[in-house]
Amino acid sequence: MTVNIERPELLGAEILENEVLSASRAPALPRIVGVGTATSATSYSQQEVLDAFGITDPKIRSVFANSAIERRYLTLPAQDDEGNRHPEPQGDLLDKHKALAIDMGAEALQACLKRAGAELSDLRHLCCVTSTGFLTPGLSALLIRELGIDRHCSRSDIVGMGCNAGLNALGVVSGWSAAHPGELAVVLCSEACSAAYAMDSTMRTAVVNSLFGDGAGAIALIAGGEDDPSAVTEGPRILKFASCIIPEAVDAMRYDWDRTQGRFSFFLDPQIPYVVGAHAEIIVDRLLQGTGLRRSDIKHWLVHSGGKKVIDAVTVNLGLPRHDLRHTVGVLRDYGNVSSGSFLFSYERLLDEQVTQPGEYGVLMTMGPGSTIETALVQW
């Protein structure tokens, strides 16, 4: 490797290139070639959600009011003749999850393929992610049937990993792409958070109900060797992943059975934003280790919209300007936390800005149950 003394800012890029590329045999690095998102049909302001359920407790109302969320997409139970909404049994919620996951997933997948300039017939691997319901056969099989995708399309499903799972899936599918250069793969995160919506007067439920919304995001990958004249040259390359699990906080975010209500419900420990923030530095330093890059070299930060306190904790602990997390903040404001697909909504907004330049680096970050932080390093 030749170090460019006249342009020392290239040193980090050259070191990273040397780490991920062999001088004689360049591996097939996957590139992100498309993204698409979708939501359920109806959006609600926080005030409208409070009114829909007749919530008058001032403490609970303050949780909704201070969430930094303006609107979310939700599929709430229908009103009865007197205008009341009643809790749905677990079986109905599973049916809701299946219907919404398929509808939103199909829309996000097709939007993603359109942006990638591809057709359903081009798809060779489909990986589906969801944590808001359980399906067997999995969402991937249901979508292949629903959309008439080639029956020989390989597939995988990641279930139950929560809000961090989009990057877990991206890591797995990046490996598939590298092993199948030139073939199109898609990661699809489809989260029907309305199917995990409990209705009671507890603060535990209020925290969850104030935060999550329905949404799906899809991201398309193609890998190609550097010496391949037909290789895709548009879109950021995925260079590296790093993970960090926090075993002492394994119960801080969980989806478990509520025996009182006879259904599943989600729990968020109030301390989790600070736990995540305290470990953000550790995982980002690990991601950048050996690359020659510093945090200040990262131009674009796409962080999971986990909640106002989570975003604030990550911003403070990484020493980032608020502007760097503008997409994360905007997605939280307009959609709430859409679980595993949140970072794809942010990525879509970044692309729509058309501000990325060749050679720039970006960090993707998600966090969720485990407690886990997942990261990826990309370069345009």
C-alpha positions in Angstrom: 0.0 0.0 0.0 1.3 3.5 -0.9 0.5 6.2 1.6 -0.5 9.5 0.0 1.5 12.1 1.9 0.1 15.0 0.0 -3.4 14.0 0.9 -3.3 12.6 4.4 -7.1 12.4 4.7 -6.9 9.5 2.3 -4.8 7.4 4.7 -7.9 6.0 6.6 -9.6 5.1 3.3 -6.4 3.3 2.0 -5.9 1.4 5.3 -9.6 0.3 5.2 -9.3 -0.7 1.5 -6.2 -2.7 2.3 -8.1 -4.5 5.1 -11.2 -5.5 3.1 -9.6 -6.0 -0.3 -6.9 -8.4 -1.4 -4.4 -6.9 -3.8 -4.7 -9.9 -6.2 -8.2 -11.2 -5.6 -10.8 -8.6 -4.7 -13.8 -10.2 -2.9 -17.4 -9.6 -4.0 -18.4 -6.7 -1.8 -22.1 -6.1 -1.6 -23.6 -2.8 -2.5 -26.9 -1.3 -1.4 -28.8 -0.7 -4.6 -32.3 0.1 -3.5 -34.5 0.9 -0.5 -38.3 1.2 -0.1 -40.7 1.8 2.8 -44.4 1.4 3.5 -46.8 1.9 6.4 -50.3 0.8 7.4 -53.3 2.9 6.2 -54.1 5.3 9.0 -52.0 7.7 11.0 -52.8 9.2 14.4 -51.4 12.1 16.3 -50.5 11.4 19.9 -53.5 13.3 21.1 -55.8 11.3 18.8 -54.4 8.0 20.3 -55.1 9.3 23.8 -58.7 10.3 22.8 -59.3 7.0 21.0 -58.7 5.1 24.2 -60.1 7.7 26.6 -56.9 8.0 28.5 -57.2 10.8 31.2 -54.4 10.0 33.6 -52.1 13.0 33.5 -48.9 11.0 34.1 -49.7 8.7 31.1 -50.7 11.7 28.9 -47.4 13.3 29.7 -45.5 10.2 28.4 -47.3 10.6 25.1 -46.8 14.4 25.0 -43.1 14.2 25.7 -42.3 11.5 23.2 -41.0 13.8 20.4 -43.5 11.9 18.1 -46.1 13.9 16.2 -47.8 11.1 14.2 -47.7 7.3 13.9 -49.3 4.7 11.7 -51.5 2.3 13.7 -54.3 -0.1 13.0 -56.5 0.2 16.1 -59.4 -2.0 17.1 -62.7 -1.0 15.6 -65.1 1.1 17.6 -68.3 -0.5 18.9 -71.7 1.1 18.7 -70.9 3.4 21.6 -67.6 4.5 20.2 -65.5 2.4 22.5 -62.4 0.3 21.5 -61.8 -3.0 23.3 -58.7 -5.1 23.7 -58.3 -7.8 21.0 -57.6 -11.4 21.9 -54.2 -12.8 21.0 -55.6 -14.8 18.1 -57.0 -11.7 16.5 -53.7 -9.9 17.0 -51.9 -12.7 15.2 -54.3 -12.4 12.3 -53.7 -8.6 12.3 -50.0 -9.1 12.2 -50.2 -11.6 9.3 -52.4 -9.3 7.2 -50.4 -6.1 7.9 -47.0 -7.7 7.5 -47.9 -9.1 4.1 -49.5 -5.9 2.9 -46.8 -3.5 4.1 -44.0 -5.9 3.2 -45.2 -6.3 -0.4 -45.5 -2.6 -0.8 -42.0 -1.9 0.6 -40.5 -4.7 -1.4 -41.9 -3.5 -4.7 -40.9 0.1 -3.9 -37.3 -1.1 -3.1 -37.1 -3.1 -6.4 -38.4 -0.1 -8.4 -35.7 2.1 -6.9 -33.1 -0.6 -7.7 -34.3 -0.7 -11.3 -35.2 -4.4 -10.8 -38.2 -6.7 -11.1 -39.6 -9.4 -8.9 -38.3 -11.9 -11.4 -34.7 -10.7 -10.6 -35.0 -11.6 -6.9 -32.8 -14.5 -5.8 -32.9 -14.3 -2.0 -35.5 -12.8 0.3 -34.8 -12.4 4.0 -37.8 -11.3 6.1 -37.5 -9.8 9.6 -40.4 -9.4 12.1 -40.8 -9.4 15.8 -44.4 -8.3 16.2 -46.0 -11.7 15.6 -45.2 -15.3 14.9 -45.8 -16.9 11.5 -45.2 -20.5 10.3 -44.7 -20.7 7.4 -42.7 -17.5 7.6 -43.3 -14.2 6.0 -40.9 -14.9 3.2 -42.9 -17.9 2.0 -46.2 -16.0 2.3 -44.8 -13.1 0.2 -43.4 -15.4 -2.4 -46.9 -16.9 -2.9 -48.6 -13.5 -2.6 -46.4 -11.8 -5.2 -45.8 -14.7 -7.5 -42.0 -14.6 -6.9 -40.0 -17.5 -8.5 -40.4 -20.6 -6.4 -36.7 -21.2 -6.6 -35.9 -17.9 -4.8 -34.0 -18.8 -1.7 -35.3 -17.3 1.6 -34.7 -16.8 5.3 -36.7 -15.5 8.2 -35.4 -13.7 11.3 -38.0 -13.7 14.1 -38.0 -12.3 17.6 -34.7 -10.3 17.6 -36.5 -7.0 17.9 -35.5 -3.5 16.8 -31.8 -4.4 16.2 -32.7 -7.3 13.8 -32.6 -5.3 10.5 -28.8 -5.1 10.8 -28.5 -8.7 12.0 -30.3 -9.7 8.7 -28.2 -7.3 6.6 -25.1 -9.0 8.0 -26.4 -12.5 7.1 -27.6 -11.5 3.6 -24.3 -9.6 2.9 -22.6 -13.0 3.3 -25.1 -14.6 0.9 -24.5 -11.8 -1.6 -20.7 -12.1 -1.4 -21.1 -15.9 -2.1 -23.5 -15.2 -5.1 -22.0 -12.2 -7.0 -24.3 -10.5 -9.4 -27.5 -11.9 -7.8 -30.1 -9.7 -6.2 -31.0 -10.1 -2.5 -33.4 -8.2 -0.4 -33.8 -7.7 3.4 -37.4 -6.9 4.3 -38.4 -5.7 7.8 -42.1 -5.7 8.3 -43.4 -4.8 11.7 -47.1 -4.6 12.6 -46.6 -2.9 15.9 -50.4 -2.5 16.2 -50.5 -6.3 16.7 -48.5 -5.9 19.9 -50.6 -3.1 21.3 -51.9 -3.8 24.9 -54.7 -1.8 26.4 -54.5 -1.2 30.2 -53.9 1.7 32.6 -50.3 0.7 33.7 -47.3 2.9 33.1 -45.5 -0.1 31.6 -48.1 -0.3 28.8 -48.2 3.5 28.4 -44.4 3.7 27.6 -44.8 1.1 24.9 -48.1 2.4 23.5 -46.7 5.9 23.2 -43.8 4.8 21.1 -44.4 2.2 18.4 -46.0 2.4 14.9 -46.6 0.2 11.9 -44.0 0.2 9.2 -42.0 -1.9 6.7 -38.6 -1.2 5.1 -36.7 -3.1 2.4 -33.1 -2.9 1.2 -31.6 -4.5 -1.9 -28.1 -5.8 -2.2 -25.9 -6.9 -5.1 -22.3 -8.0 -4.9 -19.7 -7.8 -7.6 -15.9 -8.2 -7.8 -13.8 -5.1 -8.5 -12.4 -6.7 -11.7 -15.9 -7.6 -13.0 -16.8 -5.1 -15.8 -20.5 -5.9 -15.2 -20.3 -5.2 -11.4 -22.7 -2.7 -9.9 -20.9 0.6 -9.2 -23.8 2.7 -7.7 -24.7 2.6 -4.0 -22.6 2.3 -0.9 -20.5 -0.7 -0.3 -21.0 -2.6 2.9 -17.5 -2.9 4.4 -17.8 -4.2 8.0 -20.1 -5.1 10.8 -19.7 -5.0 14.6 -22.0 -6.2 17.4 -22.2 -5.8 21.2 -24.5 -7.6 23.5 -25.0 -6.4 27.1 -25.9 -9.6 29.0 -26.6 -7.8 32.3 -29.4 -6.0 30.5 -30.9 -9.1 28.9 -34.3 -8.5 30.5 -34.4 -4.7 29.9 -36.4 -5.1 26.6 -38.6 -8.2 26.3 -41.8 -9.5 24.8 -43.5 -11.9 27.2 -46.8 -13.4 28.2 -49.1 -11.2 30.3 -51.1 -13.8 32.3 -53.6 -11.1 33.5 -54.6 -10.2 29.9 -54.0 -13.6 28.4 -51.7 -12.2 25.6 -48.2 -11.0 24.9 -47.0 -7.6 25.9 -43.7 -5.7 25.5 -41.6 -4.3 28.3 -39.1 -1.5 28.2 -36.9 -0.7 31.2 -36.8 3.1 31.9 -33.0 2.8 32.2 -32.4 1.3 28.8 -31.7 4.6 26.9 -28.8 5.2 29.3 -27.5 1.6 29.0 -27.5 1.9 25.2 -25.9 5.3 25.3 -23.1 4.1 27.6 -22.2 1.3 25.2 -22.5 3.3 21.9 -18.9 4.5 22.2 -17.6 0.9 22.7 -19.3 -0.6 19.7 -18.4 2.3 17.3 -14.8 2.2 18.3 -14.8 -1.5 17.7 -16.4 -1.0 14.3 -13.7 1.5 13.3 -10.8 -0.5 14.8 -8.2 -1.3 12.2 -9.7 1.0 9.6 -7.7 4.1 10.3 -10.9 6.0 10.5 -12.0 8.3 13.4 -15.6 9.1 14.3 -15.0 12.5 12.8 -14.4 10.8 9.4 -18.0 9.5 9.4 -20.1 11.7 7.3 -23.5 10.0 7.6 -25.1 8.5 10.8 -28.2 6.4 10.4 -29.4 5.4 13.9 -32.5 3.4 14.9 -35.3 5.7 16.0 -35.7 4.0 19.3 -37.1 7.0 21.2 -36.2 10.5 22.2 -34.1 9.4 25.2 -32.3 6.8 23.2 -31.4 9.3 20.5 -30.3 11.9 23.0 -28.1 9.3 24.8 -26.4 8.2 21.6 -25.9 11.8 20.5 -24.3 12.8 23.8 -22.1 9.7 24.2 -20.7 9.8 20.6 -20.3 13.6 20.7 -22.3 14.0 17.5 -23.9 17.3 16.3 -27.7 17.1 16.4 -27.7 17.6 12.6 -26.0 14.2 12.1 -29.1 12.5 13.5 -31.6 14.6 11.7 -33.0 11.6 9.7 -33.4 9.6 12.9 -35.2 12.4 14.7 -37.4 13.0 11.7 -38.4 9.4 11.4 -39.3 9.2 15.1 -41.4 12.4 14.7 -43.3 11.2 11.7 -43.6 7.5 12.2 -42.6 6.7 15.8 -40.5 3.6 16.4 -41.2 1.2 13.6 -38.9 -1.4 15.2 -36.4 -3.3 12.9 -37.1 -1.2 9.8 -36.6 2.2 11.4 -33.0 2.7 10.1 -34.2 2.0 6.6 -36.7 4.9 6.8 -33.7 7.1 7.8 -31.6 5.7 4.9 -34.4 6.5 2.4 -34.5 10.1 3.7 -30.7 10.4 3.3 -30.9 9.2 -0.3 -33.8 11.6 -1.1 -31.5 14.5 0.1 -29.0 13.6 -2.6 -26.1 14.9 -0.5 -23.8 11.8 -0.4 -20.5 12.0 -2.3 -18.2 9.2 -3.5 -15.8 8.1 -0.9 -17.8 9.2 2.1 -18.4 6.8 5.0 -21.5 6.1 6.9 -22.4 4.2 10.1 -25.7 2.3 10.5 -26.7 1.6 14.1 -29.6 -0.4 15.6 -30.4 -1.5 19.1 -32.8 -3.8 20.7 -33.5 -6.8 23.0 -30.5 -8.7 24.3 -29.7 -5.9 25.0 -27.9 -5.5 21.7 -26.3 -2.8 19.6 -25.6 -3.6 16.0 -23.5 -1.5 13.6 -22.3 -1.5 10.0 -19.8 0.6 8.1 -20.5 1.6 4.5 -18.8 3.7 1.9 -20.2 5.5 -1.1 
